[in-house]
């Protein structure tokens, strides 16, 4: 494509690398776990999904009416939802389960693991029922394509991906002409990330929640306030990799801009709750009590594993999961409060 038509934007590159139906990263593999490229919170401990399930059960009982839709965006192996279902069933929650998943590999794993809940699969949120929705999005927004711009003496020029002089390797470059719509003040060399796909998805979801009722819970790694910097990263075999070296063979993500997501939701009339750190969210939901109950009937080696999982999920160091990951709630205006999340309305 680049040889024929010239350099492409980072958003196009990410979309092709991650979602191409034949060669895309998610279309061709199970990327999770020790044998994959990365591990998510639900894979670390059953407690994560169980607490999310208890959180969801509280809302389903109090707001959504007799038969709402429980939705997960990008459900991975189905681990989070499998664990959440234990809490939801214990609470007697009634709902129809809908999963938004494009990967045929992961969809097959989800269908097997969650067969008892009879999930309905969707390629995008546009085909979800017109009904109250409770949407769970764990590590969903970080993998959506972004555009990047670099500040130059000429202005903000979009970052593009082209070929080197020998036409053999992918390289980063810049559009020769600046984008007149970007006027942010910054020093030359600063990188501005515009999460175009994430903002579009958030606007669509917020619009649905305001129209039909519901709540979105987004958990992801990122920053609460907008800023400058290049957070594009590639992960392969649990190590950072060159994002241009092996297209389609490594996971590509960027840090989520939670302030931008919040503004997009507010613009559609939704109410924003949070964000708070994952550490504060899980502790407020009773992670330590849940761990104590599990340890009370566990073998000594399992006790150590439970303690290690709690420590990892709530690690307060700047790059630890407890601090780096944030939790954001979006709701219909009638929902004044969400468990463990302060309203910022």
C-alpha positions as CSV (number, residue, x, y, z in Angstrom):
1,X,0.0,0.0,0.0
2,X,2.8,2.4,0.9
3,X,4.8,1.6,-2.2
4,X,1.7,2.2,-4.4
5,X,0.0,5.2,-2.7
6,X,2.6,6.7,-0.4
7,X,3.0,7.1,3.4
8,X,0.0,6.4,5.7
9,X,-1.1,7.9,9.0
10,X,-0.5,6.1,12.3
11,X,-4.3,5.5,12.7
12,X,-4.4,3.6,9.4
13,X,-1.3,1.6,10.3
14,X,-2.7,0.6,13.7
15,X,-6.0,-0.4,12.2
16,X,-4.3,-2.6,9.6
17,X,-1.8,-4.2,12.0
18,X,-4.4,-5.0,14.6
19,X,-7.6,-5.7,12.7
20,X,-6.8,-6.8,9.1
21,X,-9.0,-9.9,8.6
22,X,-6.2,-12.0,7.3
23,X,-3.0,-10.6,8.7
24,X,-4.1,-8.5,11.7
25,X,-2.7,-9.2,15.2
26,X,-6.0,-10.0,16.8
27,X,-7.4,-11.9,13.9
28,X,-4.7,-14.6,14.0
29,X,-3.9,-15.4,17.6
30,X,-4.8,-15.6,21.3
31,X,-2.4,-12.8,22.6
32,X,-3.0,-13.3,26.3
33,X,-1.2,-15.2,29.0
34,X,2.2,-16.7,29.5
35,X,2.3,-18.1,25.9
36,X,1.1,-14.8,24.5
37,X,2.4,-11.3,24.5
38,X,0.8,-9.7,27.6
39,X,-1.4,-10.3,30.7
40,X,-4.5,-8.4,31.7
41,X,-6.0,-7.9,35.2
42,X,-8.6,-10.7,34.7
43,X,-5.9,-13.1,33.9
44,X,-4.0,-12.2,37.1
45,X,-6.8,-13.1,39.5
46,X,-10.4,-14.2,39.6
47,X,-11.0,-11.5,42.2
48,X,-10.9,-8.8,39.5
49,X,-13.8,-10.1,37.5
50,X,-15.7,-11.1,40.6
51,X,-15.6,-7.6,42.0
52,X,-16.6,-6.1,38.6
53,X,-19.5,-8.6,38.6
54,X,-20.6,-7.5,42.1
55,X,-20.4,-3.9,40.9
56,X,-22.5,-4.6,37.9
57,X,-25.1,-6.6,40.0
58,X,-25.7,-3.5,42.2
59,X,-26.5,-1.4,39.1
60,X,-28.6,-4.0,37.4
61,X,-30.8,-4.4,40.4
62,X,-31.4,-0.7,41.0
63,X,-31.8,1.0,37.6
64,X,-32.1,-0.9,34.5
65,X,-35.5,-2.5,34.7
66,X,-36.4,-6.2,34.2
67,X,-34.2,-7.2,31.3
68,X,-31.2,-5.0,30.5
69,X,-28.2,-5.8,28.3
70,X,-24.8,-6.6,29.9
71,X,-22.1,-5.8,27.3
72,X,-18.4,-6.3,27.2
73,X,-16.2,-4.6,24.7
74,X,-13.1,-6.7,23.6
75,X,-13.7,-9.6,26.1
76,X,-10.3,-11.3,25.5
77,X,-10.6,-15.0,26.4
78,X,-13.9,-14.3,28.3
79,X,-12.1,-14.5,31.7
80,X,-13.4,-11.3,33.2
81,X,-17.0,-12.1,32.2
82,X,-16.7,-15.7,33.4
83,X,-15.6,-14.6,36.8
84,X,-18.2,-11.7,36.8
85,X,-21.0,-14.2,36.1
86,X,-20.4,-15.9,39.4
87,X,-21.1,-12.7,41.3
88,X,-24.0,-11.8,39.0
89,X,-25.7,-15.2,39.4
90,X,-25.2,-15.2,43.2
91,X,-27.0,-11.8,43.2
92,X,-29.8,-13.1,41.1
93,X,-29.2,-10.5,38.4
94,X,-31.2,-10.8,35.2
95,X,-29.7,-9.7,31.9
96,X,-28.9,-10.6,28.3
97,X,-25.2,-10.9,27.5
98,X,-23.7,-9.2,24.5
99,X,-20.1,-9.3,23.4
100,X,-18.4,-7.0,21.0
101,X,-15.5,-8.9,19.4
102,X,-14.0,-8.9,16.0
103,X,-11.3,-11.6,16.5
104,X,-12.5,-15.0,15.3
105,X,-9.9,-16.7,17.5
106,X,-11.0,-14.9,20.7
107,X,-14.6,-15.1,19.8
108,X,-14.3,-18.9,19.7
109,X,-12.7,-18.9,23.1
110,X,-15.4,-16.7,24.5
111,X,-18.2,-18.8,23.0
112,X,-16.8,-21.9,24.7
113,X,-16.1,-20.3,28.1
114,X,-19.4,-18.4,28.3
115,X,-21.7,-20.9,26.6
116,X,-23.9,-21.1,29.7
117,X,-24.8,-17.4,29.4
118,X,-25.8,-17.7,25.7
119,X,-23.8,-14.6,24.5
120,X,-24.8,-12.7,21.4
121,X,-21.8,-11.5,19.4
122,X,-21.4,-8.2,17.6
123,X,-18.7,-6.8,15.3
124,X,-19.3,-3.3,16.7
125,X,-21.5,-1.3,19.1
126,X,-23.8,-0.2,16.3
127,X,-25.6,-3.5,16.3
128,X,-26.3,-3.6,20.1
129,X,-30.0,-3.7,21.0
130,X,-31.8,-0.4,21.6
131,X,-32.2,-1.1,25.3
132,X,-30.6,-0.1,28.6
133,X,-26.9,-1.1,28.5
134,X,-24.4,-1.8,31.2
135,X,-21.1,-1.8,29.3
136,X,-17.7,-3.1,30.6
137,X,-14.6,-2.0,28.7
138,X,-11.4,-3.4,30.2
139,X,-8.3,-2.5,28.1
140,X,-10.4,-1.6,25.1
141,X,-9.7,2.0,24.4
142,X,-5.9,1.6,24.5
143,X,-5.8,-0.5,21.3
144,X,-8.0,1.8,19.2
145,X,-6.1,3.7,16.4
146,X,-4.8,7.2,17.1
147,X,-3.3,10.0,15.0
148,X,-0.1,11.7,16.0
149,X,1.3,15.2,15.3
150,X,4.8,16.6,15.9
151,X,5.5,20.2,16.6
152,X,7.9,21.7,14.0
153,X,8.9,25.3,13.2
154,X,6.2,25.2,10.5
155,X,3.4,24.0,12.9
156,X,1.9,20.7,13.8
157,X,2.7,18.1,11.1
158,X,1.1,14.7,11.1
159,X,3.3,11.7,11.8
160,X,3.2,9.2,8.9
161,X,4.7,5.8,8.1
162,X,6.6,5.4,4.9
163,X,9.6,3.5,3.5
164,X,13.3,4.1,3.7
165,X,15.4,5.0,0.7
166,X,15.9,1.3,-0.2
167,X,12.2,0.7,0.0
168,X,12.8,-2.2,2.4
169,X,12.0,-1.0,5.9
170,X,9.2,1.0,7.4
171,X,10.2,4.4,8.9
172,X,8.4,7.3,10.6
173,X,8.2,10.7,8.8
174,X,6.1,13.8,8.8
175,X,3.7,15.5,6.4
176,X,5.5,18.4,4.8
177,X,2.5,20.8,5.5
178,X,1.2,21.5,9.0
179,X,-2.4,20.9,10.0
180,X,-4.0,24.3,10.4
181,X,-6.7,23.0,12.8
182,X,-4.2,22.2,15.6
183,X,-3.1,25.3,17.4
184,X,-1.8,24.0,20.8
185,X,1.3,25.7,22.2
186,X,4.3,23.4,22.7
187,X,8.0,23.3,22.1
188,X,9.4,22.0,18.8
189,X,9.6,18.2,18.8
190,X,6.6,17.8,21.1
191,X,4.3,14.9,20.2
192,X,0.5,15.3,20.3
193,X,-1.7,12.2,20.2
194,X,-5.2,12.6,19.0
195,X,-7.3,9.5,20.0
196,X,-9.7,9.9,17.1
197,X,-11.2,6.3,17.2
198,X,-11.6,6.4,21.0
199,X,-13.4,9.7,20.9
200,X,-15.7,8.4,18.2
201,X,-16.4,5.2,20.1
202,X,-17.0,7.2,23.3
203,X,-19.4,9.6,21.6
204,X,-21.4,6.7,20.1
205,X,-21.6,4.9,23.5
206,X,-22.5,8.1,25.4
207,X,-25.2,8.9,22.9
208,X,-26.7,5.5,23.4
209,X,-26.6,5.7,27.2
210,X,-28.3,9.1,27.2
211,X,-31.0,7.9,24.7
212,X,-31.7,4.4,26.1
213,X,-30.3,4.5,29.7
214,X,-27.3,2.8,31.1
215,X,-23.7,2.9,32.3
216,X,-20.2,2.4,30.9
217,X,-17.3,1.3,33.0
218,X,-13.9,1.8,31.3
219,X,-10.7,0.5,32.8
220,X,-7.4,1.2,31.0
221,X,-3.9,2.5,31.4
222,X,-3.4,6.1,30.8
223,X,-3.4,9.6,32.2
224,X,-6.1,11.8,33.7
225,X,-5.0,15.0,32.1
226,X,-4.1,15.7,28.5
227,X,-0.4,16.4,27.7
228,X,2.3,15.9,25.1
229,X,4.5,12.8,24.6
230,X,4.7,9.7,22.5
231,X,3.1,6.7,24.3
232,X,2.9,4.4,21.3
233,X,4.2,1.0,22.2
234,X,4.5,-2.5,20.8
235,X,4.5,-5.6,22.9
236,X,5.7,-9.0,21.7
237,X,6.5,-12.0,24.0
238,X,6.0,-9.8,27.1
239,X,8.7,-7.4,26.0
240,X,8.7,-4.0,24.3
241,X,9.3,-4.1,20.6
242,X,9.8,-1.8,17.6
243,X,6.3,-0.9,16.5
244,X,7.4,-0.8,12.9
245,X,9.5,-4.0,12.8
246,X,6.9,-6.7,12.5
247,X,3.5,-5.4,11.5
248,X,0.7,-7.7,12.6
249,X,3.0,-9.7,14.9
250,X,3.0,-7.4,17.9
251,X,0.3,-5.6,20.0
252,X,0.1,-1.9,19.4
253,X,-1.3,0.5,22.1
254,X,-1.2,4.0,23.4
255,X,-2.0,5.5,26.8
256,X,-5.6,6.5,27.1
257,X,-6.4,10.2,27.6
258,X,-9.2,10.0,30.1
259,X,-9.8,13.7,30.1
260,X,-10.5,13.6,26.4
261,X,-12.9,10.6,26.8
262,X,-14.7,12.5,29.6
263,X,-15.2,15.6,27.5
264,X,-16.5,13.5,24.6
265,X,-19.1,11.9,26.9
266,X,-20.1,15.2,28.4
267,X,-20.6,16.7,25.0
268,X,-23.3,14.0,24.3
269,X,-25.1,14.8,27.6
270,X,-23.8,11.9,29.7
271,X,-22.6,12.2,33.3
272,X,-18.9,11.4,34.1
273,X,-17.8,9.6,37.3
274,X,-14.1,9.5,38.1
275,X,-11.6,8.7,36.9
276,X,-10.0,7.1,39.9
277,X,-6.9,4.8,40.1
278,X,-7.5,1.0,39.8
279,X,-6.1,0.7,43.2
280,X,-8.6,2.9,44.8
281,X,-11.5,1.4,42.8
282,X,-10.7,-2.2,43.7
283,X,-10.0,-1.5,47.4
284,X,-13.3,0.4,47.6
285,X,-15.1,-2.6,46.1
286,X,-13.7,-4.8,48.9
287,X,-10.7,-6.5,47.2
288,X,-8.9,-7.1,50.6
289,X,-12.1,-8.7,52.1
290,X,-12.5,-10.9,49.0
291,X,-8.8,-12.0,49.2
292,X,-9.3,-12.8,52.9
293,X,-12.2,-15.1,52.2
294,X,-10.3,-16.9,49.5
295,X,-7.3,-17.3,51.7
296,X,-9.4,-18.7,54.5
297,X,-9.9,-21.9,52.5
298,X,-6.7,-21.9,50.5
299,X,-3.6,-24.0,50.6
300,X,-0.4,-22.2,51.8
301,X,1.0,-21.9,48.2
302,X,-2.4,-20.5,47.1
303,X,-2.3,-17.9,49.9
304,X,1.0,-16.6,48.5
305,X,-0.5,-16.4,45.0
306,X,-3.5,-14.5,46.3
307,X,-1.3,-12.0,48.1
308,X,0.8,-11.5,45.0
309,X,-2.2,-10.9,42.9
310,X,-3.6,-8.2,45.3
311,X,-0.2,-6.6,45.3
312,X,0.1,-6.5,41.6
313,X,-3.4,-5.3,40.9
314,X,-3.0,-2.4,43.5
315,X,0.7,-1.6,43.0
316,X,0.8,2.2,43.8
317,X,4.1,2.8,42.0
318,X,3.7,5.2,39.0
319,X,4.2,2.3,36.5
320,X,2.4,-0.2,38.7
321,X,-1.1,-1.4,37.7
322,X,-2.7,0.2,40.7
323,X,-1.6,3.7,39.7
324,X,-1.1,3.5,35.9
325,X,-4.6,2.0,35.3
326,X,-7.6,4.3,35.8
327,X,-11.3,3.6,36.1
328,X,-13.9,5.9,34.4
329,X,-17.7,5.7,34.6
330,X,-20.1,7.2,32.1
331,X,-23.8,7.2,32.7
332,X,-27.3,8.4,31.8
333,X,-28.1,11.7,33.7
334,X,-30.5,9.9,35.9
335,X,-27.7,7.9,37.5
336,X,-26.3,10.3,40.1
337,X,-23.9,7.9,41.7
338,X,-21.9,4.8,40.8
339,X,-20.3,2.4,43.4
340,X,-16.7,3.3,44.1
341,X,-16.6,6.2,41.6
342,X,-17.1,9.9,42.5
343,X,-19.4,11.9,40.2
344,X,-17.6,14.9,38.5
345,X,-20.8,16.4,37.2
